[in-house]
Amino acid sequence: MCPLGANGLSAAHKHLPLPIFVRVTNLSNRRSIVVRVSDRGPFVAGRIIDLSAGAAKRLGFYDQGTARVRVETVELEG
């Protein structure tokens, strides 16, 4: 299984350099993961980031579709 596919941990953002890693935190439950931004988007007004289905599931909002999140860039060692 490809870790960057729909069920992997990837994201899309309009302005961040590609590729880059960000920590995304769901503000309602404080769950946090690191994802790789590897695509452009989102293309829906008011959204700052689109997450893969796998990332949304890990953060606990897949069934809701959207959530308020914090996005922070991170540097990975290695």
C-alpha angles and dihedrals in degrees: 000000000000111000091214098052128103092288094040128085106273138126145192126226132175101224114016116106115261124271105022135142122234135183110230118197124192102225094207098057102014093235110153135191138169116239135180115242102217105153144043123258168042101184097184116098115252097022120114099189139013117215130201117252090254092055093047090050092051091049091050103242105092093113092048095051097217138038140173108263141174116228120202127173116236135193117225119210119235 
